[in-house]
Amino acid sequence: MVLRRVILACLIALLIPSGGSSAAGSAPSGEDYLTALASALSEMESGNLIGANQFLTSAFALRRDEPLAYLTRGVLLLQCGAYAQAEGAFRDAAKLGGDSALGARGLALSRLGLRDYAGASQALAGITAPEDADEAAIVRAYVALLSGQKVDLDRFDEQDPRVRLMKAFSALSAGKTPDPALLDVPWAEPSGPALDRGVTMGLDCSEPLMPVASSSEVRAITGPVRPGGTLAGTVRLRADAARTPEAALFLFYVGDRLLGVVNSPPFEISWDTTRFPNGVHRVTIRGQDLNGVVVGEVSSDVMVANLAPEVGRPLQGPAAERILRAIRESLRLRPNATWAQFRLGEMHQAAGRRSEAMLCYARILAFRPGYRDVQQRWRALARFTASAPVWKGNAGTQGIALTFDDGPNDGTPALLRQLERLSVRGTFFLVGSQARKRPDLVRAIAAAGHELACHSETHRSLAEMDREEIIRELFGPIAAVQEATGRVPRFFRPPGGHLSSEGRRVAAEFGLTPVMWSANCGPYEGGPVSGMEQYVASAASGSVVLMHNCEATTLEALPGIVQRLRSRGLSPGRLADVLR
């Protein structure tokens, strides 16, 4: 799309000093450095590795002679599968006087990732401190298992999911079928599609550790830590809306902080960099259409340096100790929920439990679509047939499909009550991240007889995503809906209707049907009820009507819409009803 190129050009070319003083900020302190490291570790824990890298780059901009940053860098590189680079970071930390036990744990995991089991064992040998000994014992047992040695796993806590997975791995290595209870590792939480984050065991002799970073994250993170262009004082950010007709407004961010929203020329905003800490910040300009759909977005990392950074001795004290504790936790070997789901899927598939196997594989596709042959396995079980995008149904059905996007949300119960009063069943296109947070509402929609469909995982435009991202966006809601109801939705509506040729290919490959619309109520949902009633009631037989869950105008207009459609001999209902 044009928008990405235009915003990028504007972002680089129009960061223009506006006369602000570069001396207005304060010199960065040890507190700034530790705050950046704490933020980096927090972002890693939440699975946002790109954000973690930005904060870590800021920390390096402030201090390059302090070991905590190198320890943190090592942890991040381990999650990217860059094991040789991670080892270098841990060795650099040791040269600067970093915590020896943490350095040894980092070196052991680096050597493990490189499949050097002897080197990993050697690094672990000297760890005796109580706060590190238990973790070192788990890693030693794991290294021994991968080396083909017999290990007494009963001496460990049986509630530890890592121990259960090692027992399952041991059974499989011996040609036995593991107890399914050993594979009971939570795969999801409301805040995200998977728990595989951090330094994760691979449970595979060819991949002892499983990188959790995506390919795009690896490319962004494993390069040298080099801050980009330097800014000071007040600068201006501008978007060229004349070349982006799809965008009705632009949102300007620095990190997660919204600077402002601009919907009129010259589409420009000022940024006082002295109000932000020195270091690297990600500046993002995001374009949205009238429906609030993101039609394009681009980011650029810039260095804020209002005064020269300080240098000094390695930091100590309570704040530094908190960072050490966070690094210690980040170096804890994590269980592999993806591996567990894959093995469960294999067992269900072998036993002929098709639906259960599909759910296991869908969960993996929602997070790690490149894992082993999971794509082929899901397709073989689903046996869905590719269909062309649907814009309109069969006029001979005398039906009108009422479809509702963007749920489930707090407005869903009211919408369900209204449809129940009207004896109408519709089709709900659900956002995966919201469905995962509100499985009760997903079940309520299904129980009321409505059709369940998908509306992406994050409600971002699919137009510029690569294959891996598209699969995640499609299968996030599929997994959430199936887990809540047992149903496997085949219809999906791309946010804003934006779907690239790659998106169409991916949908066809998995037998998923893109659904567009022949009547879009978006422009009417913010206006008077009478206008929306008249618009929908005039729709032709077989029309697919797009509404939203749940605009106030939609809720009020539904009785009149249904009454007027029925008076014309048309039957408002589900998408499937008009496709017969």
FENDA-V23297 format. One record per residue. N is the residue number from 1. RES is the residue in one small letter. PSI is psi in whole degrees, -180 to 180 (999 if undefined). Layout:
n=N res=RES psi=PSI
n=N res=RES psi=PSI
This chain:
n=1 res=m psi=157
n=2 res=v psi=-34
n=3 res=l psi=-43
n=4 res=r psi=-45
n=5 res=r psi=-41
n=6 res=v psi=-47
n=7 res=i psi=-40
n=8 res=l psi=-45
n=9 res=a psi=-43
n=10 res=c psi=-40
n=11 res=l psi=-39
n=12 res=i psi=-42
n=13 res=a psi=-25
n=14 res=l psi=27
n=15 res=l psi=81
n=16 res=i psi=126
n=17 res=p psi=139
n=18 res=s psi=23
n=19 res=g psi=1
n=20 res=g psi=157
n=21 res=s psi=131
n=22 res=s psi=-10
n=23 res=a psi=6
n=24 res=a psi=-26
n=25 res=g psi=179
n=26 res=s psi=156
n=27 res=a psi=139
n=28 res=p psi=147
n=29 res=s psi=176
n=30 res=g psi=-31
n=31 res=e psi=-41
n=32 res=d psi=-44
n=33 res=y psi=-48
n=34 res=l psi=-35
n=35 res=t psi=-42
n=36 res=a psi=-42
n=37 res=l psi=-43
n=38 res=a psi=-41
n=39 res=s psi=-40
n=40 res=a psi=-45
n=41 res=l psi=-36
n=42 res=s psi=-42
n=43 res=e psi=-39
n=44 res=m psi=-44
n=45 res=e psi=-31
n=46 res=s psi=-5
n=47 res=g psi=4
n=48 res=n psi=84
n=49 res=l psi=-32
n=50 res=i psi=-44
n=51 res=g psi=-40
n=52 res=a psi=-42
n=53 res=n psi=-36
n=54 res=q psi=-46
n=55 res=f psi=-38
n=56 res=l psi=-39
n=57 res=t psi=-38
n=58 res=s psi=-42
n=59 res=a psi=-43
n=60 res=f psi=-31
n=61 res=a psi=-29
n=62 res=l psi=-37
n=63 res=r psi=125
n=64 res=r psi=6
n=65 res=d psi=22
n=66 res=e psi=132
n=67 res=p psi=-24
n=68 res=l psi=-38
n=69 res=a psi=-37
n=70 res=y psi=-38
n=71 res=l psi=-43
n=72 res=t psi=-41
n=73 res=r psi=-41
n=74 res=g psi=-43
n=75 res=v psi=-44
n=76 res=l psi=-42
n=77 res=l psi=-34
n=78 res=l psi=-40
n=79 res=q psi=-17
n=80 res=c psi=-4
n=81 res=g psi=12
n=82 res=a psi=71
n=83 res=y psi=-37
n=84 res=a psi=-41
n=85 res=q psi=-39
n=86 res=a psi=-44
n=87 res=e psi=-41
n=88 res=g psi=-40
n=89 res=a psi=-42
n=90 res=f psi=-36
n=91 res=r psi=-37
n=92 res=d psi=-40
n=93 res=a psi=-41
n=94 res=a psi=-39
n=95 res=k psi=-30
n=96 res=l psi=10
n=97 res=g psi=27
n=98 res=g psi=167
n=99 res=d psi=122
n=100 res=s psi=-39
n=101 res=a psi=-42
n=102 res=l psi=-39
n=103 res=g psi=-42
n=104 res=a psi=-41
n=105 res=r psi=-41
n=106 res=g psi=-42
n=107 res=l psi=-41
n=108 res=a psi=-44
n=109 res=l psi=-35
n=110 res=s psi=-47
n=111 res=r psi=-35
n=112 res=l psi=-45
n=113 res=g psi=-32
n=114 res=l psi=5
n=115 res=r psi=29
n=116 res=d psi=84
n=117 res=y psi=-35
n=118 res=a psi=-42
n=119 res=g psi=-38
n=120 res=a psi=-44
n=121 res=s psi=-39
n=122 res=q psi=-42
n=123 res=a psi=-33
n=124 res=l psi=-18
n=125 res=a psi=-35
n=126 res=g psi=6
n=127 res=i psi=114
n=128 res=t psi=-12
n=129 res=a psi=137
n=130 res=p psi=-38
n=131 res=e psi=-12
n=132 res=d psi=-16
n=133 res=a psi=-43
n=134 res=d psi=-43
n=135 res=e psi=-40
n=136 res=a psi=-36
n=137 res=a psi=-40
n=138 res=i psi=-45
n=139 res=v psi=-39
n=140 res=r psi=-44
n=141 res=a psi=-41
n=142 res=y psi=-43
n=143 res=v psi=-43
n=144 res=a psi=-42
n=145 res=l psi=-46
n=146 res=l psi=-28
n=147 res=s psi=-3
n=148 res=g psi=12
n=149 res=q psi=157
n=150 res=k psi=132
n=151 res=v psi=135
n=152 res=d psi=96
n=153 res=l psi=-12
n=154 res=d psi=-15
n=155 res=r psi=-9
n=156 res=f psi=167
n=157 res=d psi=119
n=158 res=e psi=-15
n=159 res=q psi=-12
n=160 res=d psi=118
n=161 res=p psi=-27
n=162 res=r psi=-38
n=163 res=v psi=-42
n=164 res=r psi=-42
n=165 res=l psi=-36
n=166 res=m psi=-37
n=167 res=k psi=-40
n=168 res=a psi=-42
n=169 res=f psi=-43
n=170 res=s psi=-42
n=171 res=a psi=-46
n=172 res=l psi=-38
n=173 res=s psi=-27
n=174 res=a psi=7
n=175 res=g psi=19
n=176 res=k psi=159
n=177 res=t psi=122
n=178 res=p psi=156
n=179 res=d psi=124
n=180 res=p psi=-28
n=181 res=a psi=-27
n=182 res=l psi=-23
n=183 res=l psi=9
n=184 res=d psi=79
n=185 res=v psi=125
n=186 res=p psi=134
n=187 res=w psi=-21
n=188 res=a psi=161
n=189 res=e psi=162
n=190 res=p psi=-30
n=191 res=s psi=-8
n=192 res=g psi=168
n=193 res=p psi=-11
n=194 res=a psi=157
n=195 res=l psi=1
n=196 res=d psi=91
n=197 res=r psi=161
n=198 res=g psi=-169
n=199 res=v psi=106
n=200 res=t psi=133
n=201 res=m psi=138
n=202 res=g psi=-24
n=203 res=l psi=45
n=204 res=d psi=127
n=205 res=c psi=-26
n=206 res=s psi=-13
n=207 res=e psi=77
n=208 res=p psi=-35
n=209 res=l psi=144
n=210 res=m psi=113
n=211 res=p psi=133
n=212 res=v psi=-8
n=213 res=a psi=145
n=214 res=s psi=168
n=215 res=s psi=-38
n=216 res=s psi=-36
n=217 res=e psi=-41
n=218 res=v psi=-45
n=219 res=r psi=-40
n=220 res=a psi=-31
n=221 res=i psi=-35
n=222 res=t psi=-5
n=223 res=g psi=170
n=224 res=p psi=150
n=225 res=v psi=94
n=226 res=r psi=108
n=227 res=p psi=150
n=228 res=g psi=-143
n=229 res=g psi=147
n=230 res=t psi=136
n=231 res=l psi=154
n=232 res=a psi=159
n=233 res=g psi=-145
n=234 res=t psi=133
n=235 res=v psi=165
n=236 res=r psi=141
n=237 res=l psi=135
n=238 res=r psi=143
n=239 res=a psi=139
n=240 res=d psi=85
n=241 res=a psi=-20
n=242 res=a psi=-26
n=243 res=r psi=8
n=244 res=t psi=72
n=245 res=p psi=-22
n=246 res=e psi=-24
n=247 res=a psi=126
n=248 res=a psi=-23
n=249 res=l psi=164
n=250 res=f psi=136
n=251 res=l psi=133
n=252 res=f psi=124
n=253 res=y psi=148
n=254 res=v psi=111
n=255 res=g psi=-131
n=256 res=d psi=0
n=257 res=r psi=123
n=258 res=l psi=118
n=259 res=l psi=-37
n=260 res=g psi=170
n=261 res=v psi=132
n=262 res=v psi=128
n=263 res=n psi=19
n=264 res=s psi=154
n=265 res=p psi=149
n=266 res=p psi=20
n=267 res=f psi=57
n=268 res=e psi=148
n=269 res=i psi=148
n=270 res=s psi=146
n=271 res=w psi=115
n=272 res=d psi=100
n=273 res=t psi=-17
n=274 res=t psi=-13
n=275 res=r psi=3
n=276 res=f psi=150
n=277 res=p psi=149
n=278 res=n psi=146
n=279 res=g psi=-172
n=280 res=v psi=134
n=281 res=h psi=146
n=282 res=r psi=120
n=283 res=v psi=128
n=284 res=t psi=135
n=285 res=i psi=126
n=286 res=r psi=128
n=287 res=g psi=137
n=288 res=q psi=149
n=289 res=d psi=-173
n=290 res=l psi=-22
n=291 res=n psi=3
n=292 res=g psi=9
n=293 res=v psi=133
n=294 res=v psi=116
n=295 res=v psi=-3
n=296 res=g psi=152
n=297 res=e psi=142
n=298 res=v psi=152
n=299 res=s psi=156
n=300 res=s psi=137
n=301 res=d psi=131
n=302 res=v psi=152
n=303 res=m psi=125
n=304 res=v psi=122
n=305 res=a psi=86
n=306 res=n psi=-21
n=307 res=l psi=160
n=308 res=a psi=141
n=309 res=p psi=154
n=310 res=e psi=161
n=311 res=v psi=163
n=312 res=g psi=-162
n=313 res=r psi=160
n=314 res=p psi=142
n=315 res=l psi=148
n=316 res=q psi=176
n=317 res=g psi=179
n=318 res=p psi=-42
n=319 res=a psi=-43
n=320 res=a psi=-36
n=321 res=e psi=-36
n=322 res=r psi=-38
n=323 res=i psi=-42
n=324 res=l psi=-41
n=325 res=r psi=-39
n=326 res=a psi=-39
n=327 res=i psi=-41
n=328 res=r psi=-43
n=329 res=e psi=-37
n=330 res=s psi=-24
n=331 res=l psi=4
n=332 res=r psi=127
n=333 res=l psi=130
n=334 res=r psi=149
n=335 res=p psi=156
n=336 res=n psi=96
n=337 res=a psi=-30
n=338 res=t psi=-46
n=339 res=w psi=-44
n=340 res=a psi=-44
n=341 res=q psi=-39
n=342 res=f psi=-44
n=343 res=r psi=-40
n=344 res=l psi=-42
n=345 res=g psi=-42
n=346 res=e psi=-44
n=347 res=m psi=-43
n=348 res=h psi=-43
n=349 res=q psi=-42
n=350 res=a psi=-31
n=351 res=a psi=2
n=352 res=g psi=14
n=353 res=r psi=83
n=354 res=r psi=-50
n=355 res=s psi=-44
n=356 res=e psi=-40
n=357 res=a psi=-41
n=358 res=m psi=-38
n=359 res=l psi=-44
n=360 res=c psi=-45
n=361 res=y psi=-36
n=362 res=a psi=-38
n=363 res=r psi=-40
n=364 res=i psi=-42
n=365 res=l psi=-29
n=366 res=a psi=-15
n=367 res=f psi=-48
n=368 res=r psi=74
n=369 res=p psi=-16
n=370 res=g psi=7
n=371 res=y psi=118
n=372 res=r psi=-136
n=373 res=d psi=35
n=374 res=v psi=-33
n=375 res=q psi=-47
n=376 res=q psi=-38
n=377 res=r psi=-45
n=378 res=w psi=-44
n=379 res=r psi=-41
n=380 res=a psi=-35
n=381 res=l psi=-39
n=382 res=a psi=-45
n=383 res=r psi=38
n=384 res=f psi=147
n=385 res=t psi=133
n=386 res=a psi=141
n=387 res=s psi=151
n=388 res=a psi=156
n=389 res=p psi=140
n=390 res=v psi=124
n=391 res=w psi=-29
n=392 res=k psi=150
n=393 res=g psi=-164
n=394 res=n psi=118
n=395 res=a psi=-26
n=396 res=g psi=-11
n=397 res=t psi=-16
n=398 res=q psi=31
n=399 res=g psi=161
n=400 res=i psi=123
n=401 res=a psi=119
n=402 res=l psi=116
n=403 res=t psi=145
n=404 res=f psi=118
n=405 res=d psi=162
n=406 res=d psi=5
n=407 res=g psi=-175
n=408 res=p psi=152
n=409 res=n psi=-172
n=410 res=d psi=-19
n=411 res=g psi=-7
n=412 res=t psi=-45
n=413 res=p psi=-42
n=414 res=a psi=-40
n=415 res=l psi=-41
n=416 res=l psi=-41
n=417 res=r psi=-40
n=418 res=q psi=-45
n=419 res=l psi=-36
n=420 res=e psi=-42
n=421 res=r psi=-33
n=422 res=l psi=-2
n=423 res=s psi=46
n=424 res=v psi=138
n=425 res=r psi=133
n=426 res=g psi=-169
n=427 res=t psi=126
n=428 res=f psi=119
n=429 res=f psi=109
n=430 res=l psi=143
n=431 res=v psi=127
n=432 res=g psi=-45
n=433 res=s psi=-31
n=434 res=q psi=-37
n=435 res=a psi=-35
n=436 res=r psi=-33
n=437 res=k psi=-28
n=438 res=r psi=62
n=439 res=p psi=-26
n=440 res=d psi=-39
n=441 res=l psi=-35
n=442 res=v psi=-44
n=443 res=r psi=-37
n=444 res=a psi=-40
n=445 res=i psi=-46
n=446 res=a psi=-43
n=447 res=a psi=-28
n=448 res=a psi=1
n=449 res=g psi=10
n=450 res=h psi=160
n=451 res=e psi=139
n=452 res=l psi=133
n=453 res=a psi=177
n=454 res=c psi=147
n=455 res=h psi=40
n=456 res=s psi=170
n=457 res=e psi=-39
n=458 res=t psi=-1
n=459 res=h psi=31
n=460 res=r psi=156
n=461 res=s psi=135
n=462 res=l psi=-3
n=463 res=a psi=-35
n=464 res=e psi=13
n=465 res=m psi=153
n=466 res=d psi=177
n=467 res=r psi=-46
n=468 res=e psi=-44
n=469 res=e psi=-40
n=470 res=i psi=-44
n=471 res=i psi=-43
n=472 res=r psi=-45
n=473 res=e psi=-34
n=474 res=l psi=-41
n=475 res=f psi=-14
n=476 res=g psi=-54
n=477 res=p psi=-31
n=478 res=i psi=-48
n=479 res=a psi=-42
n=480 res=a psi=-42
n=481 res=v psi=-44
n=482 res=q psi=-39
n=483 res=e psi=-37
n=484 res=a psi=-34
n=485 res=t psi=-15
n=486 res=g psi=-9
n=487 res=r psi=148
n=488 res=v psi=100
n=489 res=p psi=142
n=490 res=r psi=-22
n=491 res=f psi=142
n=492 res=f psi=148
n=493 res=r psi=119
n=494 res=p psi=136
n=495 res=p psi=130
n=496 res=g psi=2
n=497 res=g psi=11
n=498 res=h psi=113
n=499 res=l psi=121
n=500 res=s psi=173
n=501 res=s psi=-35
n=502 res=e psi=-39
n=503 res=g psi=-40
n=504 res=r psi=-38
n=505 res=r psi=-44
n=506 res=v psi=-44
n=507 res=a psi=-44
n=508 res=a psi=-38
n=509 res=e psi=-38
n=510 res=f psi=2
n=511 res=g psi=27
n=512 res=l psi=142
n=513 res=t psi=116
n=514 res=p psi=137
n=515 res=v psi=124
n=516 res=m psi=-131
n=517 res=w psi=158
n=518 res=s psi=-10
n=519 res=a psi=120
n=520 res=n psi=115
n=521 res=c psi=-2
n=522 res=g psi=-50
n=523 res=p psi=-19
n=524 res=y psi=-17
n=525 res=e psi=-16
n=526 res=g psi=5
n=527 res=g psi=-160
n=528 res=p psi=151
n=529 res=v psi=-40
n=530 res=s psi=-37
n=531 res=g psi=-41
n=532 res=m psi=-40
n=533 res=e psi=-49
n=534 res=q psi=-40
n=535 res=y psi=-51
n=536 res=v psi=-40
n=537 res=a psi=-19
n=538 res=s psi=3
n=539 res=a psi=147
n=540 res=a psi=160
n=541 res=s psi=137
n=542 res=g psi=-1
n=543 res=s psi=147
n=544 res=v psi=113
n=545 res=v psi=125
n=546 res=l psi=120
n=547 res=m psi=-180
n=548 res=h psi=148
n=549 res=n psi=102
n=550 res=c psi=110
n=551 res=e psi=143
n=552 res=a psi=-40
n=553 res=t psi=-40
n=554 res=t psi=-46
n=555 res=l psi=-43
n=556 res=e psi=-32
n=557 res=a psi=-20
n=558 res=l psi=-46
n=559 res=p psi=-45
n=560 res=g psi=-39
n=561 res=i psi=-50
n=562 res=v psi=-44
n=563 res=q psi=-42
n=564 res=r psi=-36
n=565 res=l psi=-44
n=566 res=r psi=-34
n=567 res=s psi=-20
n=568 res=r psi=4
n=569 res=g psi=15
n=570 res=l psi=149
n=571 res=s psi=108
n=572 res=p psi=135
n=573 res=g psi=-151
n=574 res=r psi=163
n=575 res=l psi=-45
n=576 res=a psi=-29
n=577 res=d psi=-29
n=578 res=v psi=-2
n=579 res=l psi=1
n=580 res=r psi=999
